Amino acid sequence: MRAPEFRLRTTNPGLLALPWDRPLREWTVPDVPLRDIAVGPSRHLVKFVDADDALWAVKDMPPRIAAKEYDVLRRLEEMGLPAVRPAGVVVQPEFDTAILVTRYLEGSWQYRRLFMRLPPDQPKHRARLLDGMAGLLVELHRHGVFWGDCSLANTLFSRDGQILQAWLVDAETSEVHPALSRGQREHDLDIMVENVAMGMVDLAERLGRTALEDVLIAEVEQTRTRYETLWDTLHAEPVFGFTDRYRVEGTVRRLNELGFAVDEVSLQPIESGDLKLHVAVGDRRYHAQRLQELTGLDVGEGQAQILLGDLLAYQAQLCREAGHDVDESTAARLWVIEVLTPYERLAHDVVNRKGTPIQAYCDLLEVRWLLSEQAGHDVGTNKALAALARGVIPTDSAAKMAIAETPTEPFEVLAFDDE
């Protein structure tokens, strides 16, 4: 028997001890510590294994395709893109196959599970998911990545503050180029719109919501507009007069508000005597990087926006109490010790330790804000904790529309369901 060939990024004993000399279809409980996790439609066999206090996804596929996907996922990780992290590939020459190993994306959901929980008469919630998919495709294309098979089955979602982050989980057809042409981008976008529309219609039929089919197709078509709007915002080169240079700041602020850091700004004169602005945009982690600089915390961009707001409010409180200015670094250090650390633990406890502690604290801040808007004054953290524990989220506040437009039931599910 020909022995398997290993390319593993970790040599943990539990992972190495798995029965790599057997076909994946023969991996069964109790011989292998498998976890039963539902997966969407897949052209390859996928199983999930508990080993070394971690959960791994293992996928059986042809050796050439497995090696290609492993290499692409490594490139995506190096570029910091939202995709599952590759852990290794094991070629099984005896069976003319290979097993790709990736880390399971903790706290993530498949679209079909979210779709089943969203009220059919609330399109704004489906729009949040489509926003996430459009944003993911823009990020891939900005880095020269052609996905080739964007679909609901190949995408996972995780909560990041009050937004949903989409993640690429299948890179079999993906290619990495120095840059993509307009034609390549449009082709990839066409694939996404077609695949997602078919997936949503299929889900509607399975759930007996056939009356929604035309609505769903129209909603998916709007994903094209979402993609193009974001792409144009990132690549616009506005022209303005020499005396209007102040407009540069407004452009940079808009990009920062979207979460993008700005690497470089250039102003080039053109024949008319005006200036053409070109902005080199970095990663979509502007607020996350700022929070990490101040506190050392590594969180999502959506979470960072919420946490920076809380830190700023705490700094203002310190200044009032001290009667003088308190610098950012001092305020950040005290905020982590006196506010974040104890209250994220409490928030995580009241939601039965589901999700992550930092997301639980973000939810606590949103609940406190909603309750305060409803009451007309700051209700305090303890009252918000009690409401979070009971799942009592105000539903009639106009302020709710400003953050997530999430009603009580989906808020509870997205925040607390950890399956």
VMD Tcl script that draws the C-alpha trace (Angstrom):
set ca {
  {0.00 0.00 0.00}
  {1.36 3.42 -0.96}
  {1.65 5.75 2.03}
  {-0.11 9.14 2.06}
  {1.83 12.31 1.26}
  {1.45 15.12 3.83}
  {1.55 18.92 3.52}
  {0.44 20.13 6.95}
  {0.89 23.58 8.48}
  {0.48 22.16 11.96}
  {1.82 18.94 13.44}
  {-0.65 18.59 16.28}
  {-0.78 14.95 17.47}
  {-4.55 14.62 17.15}
  {-4.52 15.78 13.54}
  {-1.59 13.53 12.64}
  {-3.31 10.54 14.28}
  {-6.34 10.66 11.97}
  {-6.71 7.63 9.64}
  {-5.16 9.21 6.57}
  {-4.55 5.73 5.12}
  {-8.32 5.24 4.71}
  {-10.74 6.91 2.29}
  {-12.71 9.76 3.84}
  {-15.98 7.92 3.22}
  {-14.79 5.24 5.67}
  {-14.15 7.71 8.50}
  {-16.89 6.94 11.03}
  {-17.69 7.42 14.70}
  {-16.41 6.23 17.18}
  {-13.12 5.52 15.40}
  {-12.85 9.14 14.28}
  {-14.01 12.12 16.42}
  {-16.46 13.45 13.85}
  {-18.94 16.23 14.56}
  {-22.26 16.26 12.76}
  {-22.58 19.64 11.04}
  {-25.03 20.20 8.23}
  {-23.47 21.36 4.98}
  {-25.03 22.77 1.85}
  {-24.86 21.14 -1.58}
  {-21.29 20.12 -2.42}
  {-19.71 18.25 -5.30}
  {-17.28 16.65 -2.85}
  {-17.63 14.72 0.40}
  {-17.07 16.99 3.44}
  {-16.76 15.95 7.09}
  {-15.82 17.76 10.31}
  {-13.31 16.42 12.82}
  {-12.56 17.39 16.42}
  {-8.83 17.18 17.06}
  {-6.44 19.01 19.36}
  {-9.23 21.18 20.83}
  {-10.06 22.51 17.38}
  {-12.58 21.73 14.66}
  {-11.38 20.94 11.15}
  {-13.18 20.60 7.85}
  {-11.87 17.76 5.66}
  {-12.87 17.51 2.00}
  {-12.22 14.64 -0.39}
  {-11.25 15.73 -3.91}
  {-8.89 14.96 -6.83}
  {-5.23 15.57 -5.91}
  {-4.60 18.26 -8.54}
  {-7.65 20.28 -7.51}
  {-6.87 19.86 -3.80}
  {-3.31 21.16 -4.27}
  {-4.57 24.11 -6.33}
  {-7.22 25.08 -3.77}
  {-4.73 24.76 -0.92}
  {-2.29 27.09 -2.69}
  {-5.05 29.63 -3.49}
  {-6.27 29.63 0.12}
  {-2.69 30.22 1.28}
  {-2.51 33.26 -1.01}
  {-5.83 34.59 0.26}
  {-4.62 34.23 3.85}
  {-1.41 36.09 3.04}
  {-3.49 38.94 1.61}
  {-5.70 39.01 4.71}
  {-8.89 38.28 2.76}
  {-12.01 36.79 4.38}
  {-11.66 33.12 3.47}
  {-11.34 29.88 5.41}
  {-7.80 29.18 6.58}
  {-5.99 26.20 5.01}
  {-4.35 23.73 7.37}
  {-2.98 21.19 4.92}
  {-3.55 18.71 2.14}
  {-2.98 14.96 2.30}
  {-2.60 13.06 -0.96}
  {-3.77 9.44 -0.91}
  {-2.13 7.80 -3.95}
  {-3.60 4.44 -3.03}
  {-7.09 5.80 -3.78}
  {-6.12 8.43 -6.36}
  {-7.59 11.16 -4.21}
  {-6.61 13.81 -1.65}
  {-8.07 15.37 1.50}
  {-7.98 19.14 1.91}
  {-7.92 20.30 5.55}
  {-9.18 23.74 6.59}
  {-9.97 25.30 9.94}
  {-13.65 25.42 10.71}
  {-14.94 28.99 10.78}
  {-16.27 29.29 14.33}
  {-19.44 31.30 14.86}
  {-20.45 31.15 11.21}
  {-23.72 30.27 9.50}
  {-24.76 28.99 6.13}
  {-27.15 31.24 4.23}
  {-29.92 28.64 4.20}
  {-30.02 28.59 8.01}
  {-30.23 32.37 8.17}
  {-32.82 32.46 5.38}
  {-35.06 30.04 7.29}
  {-35.03 32.32 10.33}
  {-35.68 35.62 8.55}
  {-39.29 36.80 8.22}
  {-40.34 36.52 4.55}
  {-41.87 40.02 4.65}
  {-38.63 41.68 5.83}
  {-36.44 42.20 2.73}
  {-34.07 44.53 4.57}
  {-32.65 41.57 6.47}
  {-31.97 39.62 3.29}
  {-30.34 42.80 1.97}
  {-27.78 42.67 4.79}
  {-26.68 39.24 3.60}
  {-26.47 40.35 -0.02}
  {-24.48 43.42 1.06}
  {-21.98 41.05 2.65}
  {-21.64 38.99 -0.53}
  {-21.19 42.07 -2.72}
  {-18.56 43.43 -0.32}
  {-16.69 40.12 -0.33}
  {-16.57 40.00 -4.13}
  {-15.29 43.59 -4.27}
  {-12.51 42.75 -1.83}
  {-11.50 39.67 -3.80}
  {-11.45 41.58 -7.08}
  {-9.44 44.45 -5.61}
  {-6.72 41.91 -4.80}
  {-6.80 40.23 -8.21}
  {-8.82 37.18 -7.14}
  {-11.27 35.66 -9.62}
  {-13.67 33.48 -7.58}
  {-15.34 31.65 -10.44}
  {-18.05 29.97 -8.39}
  {-19.57 32.45 -5.93}
  {-22.76 30.90 -4.59}
  {-24.74 30.51 -1.37}
  {-23.22 27.06 -0.84}
  {-19.68 28.46 -1.08}
  {-20.22 31.36 1.33}
  {-20.47 31.52 5.11}
  {-21.55 34.48 7.24}
  {-20.43 35.67 10.67}
  {-21.56 38.58 12.81}
  {-19.22 41.56 13.00}
  {-20.86 44.11 15.24}
  {-24.20 44.82 13.57}
  {-23.12 43.82 10.06}
  {-22.65 40.41 8.49}
  {-19.24 39.44 7.16}
  {-19.24 37.04 4.20}
  {-16.45 34.45 3.90}
  {-15.23 32.43 0.93}
  {-15.20 28.72 1.81}
  {-14.58 27.08 -1.57}
  {-11.73 28.11 -3.86}
  {-11.71 25.18 -6.29}
  {-12.29 27.44 -9.29}
  {-10.47 30.51 -7.95}
  {-7.47 32.13 -9.59}
  {-5.12 34.84 -8.31}
  {-3.84 37.41 -10.83}
  {-1.84 40.63 -10.48}
  {-5.08 42.42 -11.42}
  {-8.45 41.60 -12.99}
  {-9.75 43.10 -16.20}
  {-13.19 44.67 -16.34}
  {-14.37 41.67 -18.35}
  {-13.13 39.22 -15.71}
  {-14.85 41.16 -12.95}
  {-18.13 41.38 -14.85}
  {-18.02 37.66 -15.63}
  {-17.45 36.82 -11.96}
  {-20.28 39.17 -10.99}
  {-22.60 37.49 -13.51}
  {-21.74 34.11 -11.99}
  {-22.55 35.38 -8.51}
  {-25.90 36.90 -9.49}
  {-26.99 33.77 -11.38}
  {-25.84 31.28 -8.72}
  {-27.25 33.26 -5.79}
  {-30.59 33.79 -7.53}
  {-30.90 30.06 -8.25}
  {-29.93 29.23 -4.69}
  {-32.49 31.59 -3.17}
  {-35.28 30.34 -5.45}
  {-34.39 26.76 -4.52}
  {-34.57 27.66 -0.81}
  {-37.91 29.40 -1.29}
  {-39.34 26.31 -2.97}
  {-38.09 24.02 -0.21}
  {-39.64 26.26 2.44}
  {-42.94 26.64 0.59}
  {-42.31 30.33 -0.15}
  {-42.75 30.13 -3.92}
  {-44.67 33.43 -3.91}
  {-41.36 35.11 -3.09}
  {-39.44 33.83 -6.10}
  {-39.82 36.92 -8.32}
  {-39.05 39.18 -5.36}
  {-35.91 37.22 -4.51}
  {-34.62 37.32 -8.08}
  {-35.12 41.10 -8.17}
  {-33.30 41.46 -4.84}
  {-30.34 39.45 -6.07}
  {-30.15 41.59 -9.21}
  {-29.67 44.58 -6.88}
  {-26.48 42.92 -5.64}
  {-24.94 43.96 -8.94}
  {-25.73 47.58 -8.12}
  {-24.31 47.18 -4.60}
  {-21.09 45.79 -6.05}
  {-20.75 48.49 -8.70}
  {-21.49 51.31 -6.24}
  {-18.82 50.14 -3.82}
  {-16.31 49.51 -6.60}
  {-16.88 52.96 -8.09}
  {-16.52 54.59 -4.67}
  {-13.14 52.94 -4.18}
  {-11.84 53.70 -7.67}
  {-13.33 57.11 -8.43}
  {-10.90 59.82 -9.57}
  {-12.77 63.09 -9.08}
  {-11.54 66.31 -10.71}
  {-11.69 69.67 -8.94}
  {-10.12 73.09 -8.97}
  {-6.85 73.98 -7.25}
  {-8.72 76.07 -4.67}
  {-11.01 73.13 -3.80}
  {-8.26 70.93 -2.34}
  {-10.25 70.70 0.90}
  {-12.46 68.14 -0.90}
  {-9.66 65.59 -0.50}
  {-10.47 65.33 3.21}
  {-14.14 64.60 2.46}
  {-13.17 61.78 0.08}
  {-10.83 60.23 2.63}
  {-13.45 60.47 5.37}
  {-16.06 58.70 3.23}
  {-13.63 55.86 2.58}
  {-12.76 55.65 6.29}
  {-16.46 55.52 7.17}
  {-16.75 52.50 4.88}
  {-13.90 50.92 6.84}
  {-11.10 51.41 4.31}
  {-7.68 52.72 5.25}
  {-6.01 55.13 2.82}
  {-2.42 54.31 1.90}
  {-1.64 57.28 -0.33}
  {-3.31 60.32 -1.91}
  {-2.02 61.82 -5.16}
  {-3.16 65.00 -6.94}
  {-2.21 65.22 -10.59}
  {-2.73 68.35 -12.73}
  {-4.62 67.85 -16.00}
  {-4.80 69.96 -19.17}
  {-7.68 72.10 -17.90}
  {-5.57 73.20 -14.96}
  {-7.69 71.27 -12.52}
  {-6.48 68.44 -10.30}
  {-7.35 64.76 -10.59}
  {-7.49 62.94 -7.26}
  {-6.29 59.35 -6.97}
  {-6.57 57.55 -3.65}
  {-4.69 54.29 -3.00}
  {-7.04 52.35 -0.75}
  {-5.74 49.74 1.68}
  {-7.52 46.98 3.55}
  {-11.03 47.28 4.94}
  {-9.77 47.45 8.51}
  {-9.47 51.17 9.17}
  {-11.27 51.14 12.54}
  {-9.93 47.69 13.45}
  {-6.36 48.86 12.96}
  {-7.00 52.02 14.98}
  {-8.47 50.01 17.86}
  {-5.57 47.57 17.74}
  {-3.07 50.43 17.92}
  {-4.81 51.79 21.02}
  {-5.66 48.58 22.87}
  {-4.00 45.60 21.22}
  {-7.42 44.08 20.48}
  {-7.79 42.23 17.17}
  {-11.47 42.38 16.20}
  {-13.64 42.74 13.12}
  {-14.14 46.07 11.38}
  {-17.81 46.29 12.36}
  {-17.02 45.45 15.98}
  {-14.21 48.01 16.03}
  {-16.52 50.82 14.93}
  {-18.84 50.09 17.86}
  {-16.00 49.68 20.37}
  {-14.22 52.88 19.31}
  {-17.48 54.76 19.92}
  {-17.65 53.30 23.42}
  {-14.00 54.15 24.05}
  {-14.54 57.74 22.89}
  {-17.53 58.13 25.24}
  {-15.48 56.72 28.12}
  {-12.62 59.12 27.37}
  {-15.06 62.06 27.45}
  {-16.34 60.83 30.84}
  {-12.78 60.63 32.19}
  {-12.10 64.18 31.02}
  {-15.22 65.49 32.80}
  {-14.37 63.68 36.02}
  {-10.71 64.74 35.98}
  {-11.40 68.32 34.92}
  {-8.68 68.16 32.25}
  {-7.86 66.32 29.03}
  {-7.04 62.60 29.23}
  {-4.92 61.31 26.34}
  {-6.11 58.46 24.12}
  {-3.57 55.89 25.26}
  {-4.42 56.41 28.95}
  {-8.16 56.31 28.25}
  {-7.77 53.15 26.15}
  {-5.80 51.37 28.86}
  {-8.34 52.25 31.55}
  {-11.27 51.39 29.26}
  {-9.95 47.87 28.68}
  {-9.37 47.31 32.42}
  {-12.44 49.00 33.92}
  {-15.08 48.60 31.21}
  {-14.41 46.08 28.47}
  {-12.89 43.21 30.44}
  {-15.55 42.91 33.16}
  {-18.57 43.72 31.03}
  {-17.73 41.54 28.04}
  {-17.51 38.64 30.49}
  {-20.89 39.52 31.98}
  {-22.47 39.97 28.54}
  {-21.08 36.63 27.36}
  {-22.47 34.93 30.47}
  {-26.00 36.31 30.04}
  {-26.17 34.95 26.47}
  {-25.08 31.53 27.77}
  {-21.56 31.99 26.40}
  {-22.69 31.62 22.81}
  {-20.76 33.48 20.15}
  {-17.65 35.41 21.18}
  {-17.26 37.61 24.28}
  {-16.43 40.67 22.16}
  {-19.55 40.23 20.01}
  {-21.64 39.82 23.17}
  {-20.28 43.14 24.44}
  {-21.09 44.81 21.12}
  {-24.63 43.48 21.41}
  {-24.81 44.85 24.95}
  {-23.82 48.31 23.70}
  {-26.47 48.21 20.96}
  {-29.18 47.11 23.39}
  {-28.17 49.86 25.82}
  {-28.36 52.44 23.04}
  {-31.76 51.26 21.86}
  {-33.18 51.24 25.39}
  {-31.74 54.70 26.06}
  {-33.26 56.08 22.85}
  {-36.60 54.65 23.85}
  {-36.39 56.04 27.40}
  {-34.96 59.41 26.40}
  {-31.98 59.07 28.74}
  {-29.05 56.74 29.39}
  {-30.50 53.64 31.08}
  {-27.10 52.34 32.18}
  {-25.28 49.09 31.53}
  {-26.97 46.97 34.19}
  {-30.44 47.53 32.76}
  {-29.11 46.68 29.30}
  {-27.56 43.48 30.67}
  {-30.92 42.46 32.13}
  {-32.65 43.14 28.81}
  {-29.99 41.20 26.92}
  {-30.41 38.24 29.27}
  {-34.19 38.19 28.75}
  {-33.99 38.86 25.03}
  {-36.11 41.97 25.53}
  {-35.04 44.20 22.65}
  {-37.06 47.36 21.92}
  {-38.77 47.20 18.54}
  {-40.47 50.60 18.23}
  {-37.45 52.91 18.38}
  {-36.67 54.96 15.30}
  {-33.03 54.75 16.31}
  {-33.12 51.03 15.59}
  {-33.11 51.83 11.89}
  {-29.76 53.55 12.23}
  {-27.80 50.48 13.27}
  {-28.95 47.12 12.02}
  {-32.67 47.30 11.25}
  {-32.87 44.00 13.06}
  {-36.13 43.02 14.83}
  {-36.22 41.09 18.05}
  {-36.29 37.52 16.78}
  {-33.56 37.71 14.13}
  {-31.42 39.74 16.53}
  {-31.62 36.95 19.08}
  {-30.94 34.23 16.54}
  {-28.00 35.95 14.86}
  {-26.47 36.88 18.17}
  {-27.01 33.74 20.17}
  {-27.43 30.75 17.88}
  {-24.08 28.95 17.77}
  {-24.89 25.85 15.80}
}
mol new
graphics top color blue
foreach p $ca { graphics top sphere $p radius 0.5 }
foreach p [lrange $ca 0 end-1] q [lrange $ca 1 end] { graphics top cylinder $p $q radius 0.2 }
display resetview
